[in-house]
Amino acid sequence: MTDQGDQTNPTDQVAIADDGPVRVIRFNRPEKKNALTQPMYAAITRALREANDSAAIRCVLLAGGSGAFCAGADIGEFLESAQSGGMRPMTVEFLHALAKTEKPLVAAVGGLAVGIGTTMLLHCDYVVAATAATFATPFTRLGLLPEAGSSLLGPRRMGHARAFALLVMGRPLTAAAAKEAGLVNEVVEAALVEETAMAAAREIAALPAGAVAQSRALLRGELDEVVRRIDTELMVFRERLQSDEARAAFTAFLSRRK
């Protein structure tokens, strides 16, 4: 595996490496359970776009680490966004890049997946999770709403009932429940997560690229619809950040942190 991080990353909190035809994008902020910051969003976005433009890259693997895939958005930046009433620009760029990437996406979920850590998986084509992995989207508890196109992709993938319980009620899913719901393809022991995910990525990369791309496009449906839903969610999200419910939820959260 050849490390490309020094060439492509503005931050060492995202490690990018190409293993033959598979690009590996690894969230590398273990002290914060891989919570994503603006520099991390920028690095991931650039890596996705570069992979999209490269004929040599046939599949992209998203990975975190043992115990944590991604704990969502960095809470400090998130609180600043709530106070300013806006969504930070690299978050928006990342969401669009994630939706628009034409290369198959595989995820290796070694543990905790919260917020965007869960909703980004709805854009993935193959997800491998550790037996102890958990998936949670506590948006409404903060007076907010689901993002990353999850209000569209969640019901499509899991059905309305399961999507409502996860995305609106905020009920977490175990790895087994996520597999039953259709969010996860395989559940394996933690030590085997990345090996299993890489095997799936290599299997995909070995298939005829054109046939894979056209088949994937048909399975995913209208891309414009997904992008429009992301933009609609962002618009409402901005409004929700200024709501009395969100302000009260953030005030309560901050008081618990003191």
For each residue, the residues with C-beta under 8 A, 3 or more apart:
1: 17 18 19 24
2: 17 18 19
3: 6 15 16 17
4: 7 8 16 17 18
5: 8 9 12 14 15 16 17
6: 3 9
7: 4
8: 4 5 16 43 46 47 50
9: 5 6 12 14 15 16 43 47
10: 39 42 43 46
11: 14 37 39 40 42 43
12: 5 9 15 28
13: 27 28 29 37 39 40 43
14: 5 9 11 25 26 27 28 40 43 44 47
15: 3 5 9 12 24 25 26 28
16: 3 4 5 8 9 23 24 25 26 43 47
17: 1 2 3 4 5 23 24 26
18: 1 2 4 22 23 24 56 57
19: 1 2 22 23 24 198
20: 202 205
21: 56 57 58 59 202 205
22: 18 19 57 58 59 60 61 198 201 202 205
23: 16 17 18 19 47 50 51 54 57 59 60 61 103
24: 1 15 16 17 18 19 60 61 63 198
25: 14 15 16 44 47 48 60 61 62 63
26: 14 15 16 17 62 63 64 65
27: 13 14 34 36 40 62 63 64 65 69 70
28: 12 13 14 15 34 65
29: 13 32 33 34 35 36 37 40
30: 33 34 65 68
31:
32: 29 35 71 74
33: 29 30 67 68 70 71 112
34: 27 28 29 30 64 65 68 69 70 71 117
35: 29 32 70 71 72 73 74 75
36: 27 29 40 41 44 70 72 73 74 116
37: 11 13 29 40 41 74 77
38: 41 42 77 88 89 90 91
39: 10 11 13 42 43 90
40: 11 13 14 27 29 36 37 43 44
41: 36 37 38 44 45 88 90 91 93 94
42: 10 11 38 39 45 46 90 93 94
43: 8 9 10 11 13 14 16 39 40 46 47
44: 14 25 36 40 41 47 48 94 97
45: 41 42 48 49 90 93 94 97
46: 8 10 42 43 49 50
47: 8 9 14 16 23 25 43 44 50 51 60
48: 25 44 45 51 52 60 97 98 101
49: 45 46 52 53 97 101
50: 8 23 46 47 53 54 57
51: 23 47 48 54 57 60 101 103
52: 48 49 100 101 102 103
53: 49 50
54: 23 50 51 57
55: 209
56: 18 21
57: 18 21 22 23 50 51 54 60 103
58: 21 22 103 104 204 205 206 209 212
59: 21 22 23 103 104 105 106 201 202 204 205
60: 22 23 24 25 47 48 51 57 101 103 104 105 106 201
61: 22 23 24 25 105 106 107 108 197 198 201
62: 25 26 27 105 106 107 108 120 124
63: 24 25 26 27 69 107 108 110 194 197
64: 26 27 34 68 69 70 108 109 110 111 117
65: 26 27 28 30 34 68 69 110 111
66: 110 111 190
67: 33 110 111 112 190
68: 30 33 34 64 65 71 110 111 112
69: 27 34 63 64 65 107 108 109 110 111 112 113 117 133
70: 27 33 34 35 36 64 112 113 114 116 117 120
71: 32 33 34 35 68 112 114 115 117
72: 35 36 78 114 115 116 117
73: 35 36 77 78 91 115 116
74: 32 35 36 37 77 78
75: 35 78 79
76: 79 80
77: 37 38 73 74 80 81 88
78: 72 73 74 75 81 82
79: 75 76 82 83 250 254
80: 76 77 83 84
81: 77 78 84 85 86 87 88 241
82: 78 79 85 241 246 247 250
83: 79 80
84: 80 81
85: 81 82 238 241 242
86: 81 238 241
87: 81 91 92 234 237 238
88: 38 41 77 81 91 92
89: 38 92 93
90: 38 39 41 42 45 93 94
91: 38 41 73 87 88 94 95
92: 87 88 89 95 96 234
93: 41 42 45 89 90 96 97
94: 41 42 44 45 90 91 97 98
95: 91 92 98 99 147 148 149 230 234
96: 92 93 99 100 227 230
97: 44 45 48 49 93 94 100 101
98: 48 94 95 101 120 123 148
99: 95 96 123 149 223 226 227 230
100: 52 96 97 223 227
101: 48 49 51 52 60 97 98 105 123
102: 52 213 216 217
103: 23 51 52 57 58 59 60
104: 58 59 60 125 126 201 204 212 216
105: 59 60 61 62 101 123 124 125 126
106: 59 60 61 62 124 125 126 127 128 197 200 201 204
107: 61 62 63 69 120 121 124 126 127 128 197
108: 61 62 63 64 69 128 193 194 196 197 198
109: 64 69 113 121 127 128 129 130 133 135 175 184 193
110: 63 64 65 66 67 68 69 130 133 190 193 194
111: 64 65 66 67 68 69 130 132 133 134 190
112: 33 67 68 69 70 71 117 133 134
113: 69 70 109 117 118 121 133 134 135 136
114: 70 71 72 117 118 135 136 137 138
115: 71 72 73 118 119 136 137 138 139
116: 36 70 72 73 119 120 147 148
117: 34 64 69 70 71 72 112 113 114 120 121 135
118: 113 114 115 121 135 136 137 166 183
119: 115 116 122 137 146 147 148 149 150 154
120: 62 70 98 107 116 117 123 124 148
121: 107 109 113 117 118 124 127 135 183 184
122: 119 148 149 150 153 154 157 183
123: 98 99 101 105 120 148 149 153
124: 62 105 106 107 120 121 127
125: 104 105 106 204 216
126: 104 105 106 107 185 197 200 201 204
127: 106 107 109 121 124 183 184 185 186
128: 106 107 108 109 184 185 186 187 188 193 196 197 200
129: 109 133 175 178 179 184 186 187 188 193
130: 109 110 111 133 175 187 188 189 190 193
131: 175 176 187 188 189 190
132: 111 175 190
133: 69 109 110 111 112 113 129 130 174 175 178 187
134: 111 112 113 172 173 174 175
135: 109 113 114 117 118 121 166 172 173 174 175 178 183
136: 113 114 115 118 166 170 172 173
137: 114 115 118 119 146 150 166 167 170
138: 114 115 141 142 170
139: 115 142 144 145 146 147 167 170
140: 143 144 145 168 169 170
141: 138 170 249
142: 138 139 246 249 250 253
143: 140 240 243 245 246 247 248 249 250
144: 139 140 237 240 241 246
145: 139 140 151 233 236 237 240
146: 119 137 139 150 151 154 167 168 233
147: 95 116 119 139 150 230 233 234 237
148: 95 98 116 119 120 122 123 153 230 233
149: 95 99 119 122 123 152 153 226 227 229 230 233
150: 119 122 137 146 147 153 154 163 167 233
151: 145 146 154 155 167 229 233
152: 149 155 156 225 226 229
153: 122 123 148 149 150 156 157 226
154: 119 122 146 150 151 157 158 163 166 167
155: 151 152 158 159 160 163
156: 152 153
157: 122 153 154 163 181 182 183
158: 154 155 162 163 166 181 182 183
159: 155 162 163 181
160: 155 163 164
161: 164 165
162: 158 159 165 166 181
163: 150 154 155 157 158 159 160 166 167 168
164: 160 161 167 168 169
165: 161 162 168 169 171
166: 118 135 136 137 154 158 162 163 169 170 171 172 173 181
167: 137 139 146 150 151 154 163 164 170
168: 140 146 163 164 165
169: 140 164 165 166
170: 136 137 138 139 140 141 166 167
171: 165 166
172: 134 135 136 166
173: 134 135 136 166 177 178 181 183
174: 133 134 135 177 178
175: 109 129 130 131 132 133 134 135 178 179 184 187
176: 131 179 180 187
177: 173 174 180 181
178: 129 133 135 173 174 175 181 183 184
179: 129 175 176 182 183 184 185 186 187
180: 176 177
181: 157 158 159 162 166 173 177 178 184
182: 157 158 179
183: 118 121 122 127 135 157 158 173 178 179
184: 109 121 127 128 129 175 178 179 181 187
185: 126 127 128 179 200
186: 127 128 129 179 196 200
187: 128 129 130 131 133 175 176 179 184
188: 128 129 130 131 192 193 196
189: 130 131 192 193
190: 66 67 110 111 130 131 132 193
191:
192: 188 189 195 196
193: 108 109 110 128 129 130 188 189 190 196 197
194: 63 108 110 197 198
195: 192 198 199
196: 108 128 186 188 192 193 199 200
197: 61 63 106 107 108 126 128 193 194 200 201
198: 19 22 24 61 108 194 195 201 202
199: 195 196 202 203
200: 106 126 128 185 186 196 197 203 204
201: 22 59 60 61 104 106 126 197 198 204 205
202: 20 21 22 59 198 199 205 206
203: 199 200 206 207
204: 58 59 104 106 125 126 200 201 207 212
205: 20 21 22 58 59 201 202
206: 58 202 203
207: 203 204 211 212
208: 211 212
209: 55 58 212 213
210: 213 214
211: 207 208 214 215
212: 58 104 204 207 208 209 215 216
213: 102 209 210 216 217
214: 210 211 217 218
215: 211 212 218 219
216: 102 104 125 212 213 219 220
217: 102 213 214 220 223
218: 214 215 221
219: 215 216
220: 216 217 223 226
221: 218 225 226
222: 225 226
223: 99 100 217 220 226 227
224: 227 228
225: 152 221 222 228 229
226: 99 149 152 153 220 221 222 223 229 230
227: 96 99 100 149 223 224 230 231
228: 224 225 231 232
229: 149 151 152 225 226 232 233
230: 95 96 99 147 148 149 226 227 233 234
231: 227 228 234 235
232: 228 229 235 236
233: 145 146 147 148 149 150 151 229 230 236 237
234: 87 92 95 147 230 231 237 238
235: 231 232 238 239
236: 145 232 233 239 240
237: 87 144 145 147 233 234 240 241
238: 85 86 87 234 235 241 242
239: 235 236 242 243
240: 143 144 145 236 237 243 245 246
241: 81 82 85 86 144 237 238 246
242: 85 238 239 246 247
243: 143 239 240 246 247
244: 247 248
245: 143 240 248 249
246: 82 142 143 144 240 241 242 243 249 250
247: 82 143 242 243 244 250 251
248: 143 244 245 251 252
249: 141 142 143 245 246 252 253
250: 79 82 142 143 246 247 253 254
251: 247 248 254 255
252: 248 249 255 256
253: 142 249 250 256 257
254: 79 250 251 257 258
255: 251 252 258
256: 252 253
257: 253 254
258: 254 255
